[in-house]
Amino acid sequence: QVQLVESGGGLVQPGESLTLSCAASGFPFTSYHLRWYRQNPGKARELVASISNNYDTKYADSVKGRFTISRDNGQNTLYLQMNSLKPEATAVYYCHARFFSGEYWGQGTQVTVSS
């Protein structure tokens, strides 16, 4: 059974940091390209960061220099380190895994940045 389980969301103040995790199981994690998306109610899902199966990374312009995506293939886990958080980062964050054989989504974790 395929599972992507996000954790680490919560309420933080502007300027603080948060690290999201996504634990994967049920598929060959090392082969898959991985992404973090975020979404607010009534808005389109936004791509935040991606990491390929050979560790190439890309970031949305809005988070470059502040967010870091990483993966631990030994632990089948995807991470998103978020520093200097701004209120506009408030959203539900989803992890996503994609390869030729298919794609999978996690259930999401809420991040709220507010004073």
Secondary structure, DSSP 8 states (H G I E B T S, - for coil): --EEEEE--EEE-TT--EEEEEEEESS-GGGSEEEEEEE-TTS--EEEEEE-TT--EEE-TTTTTTEEEEEETTTTEEEEEE-S--GGG-EEEEEEEEETTEEEE---EEEEE--
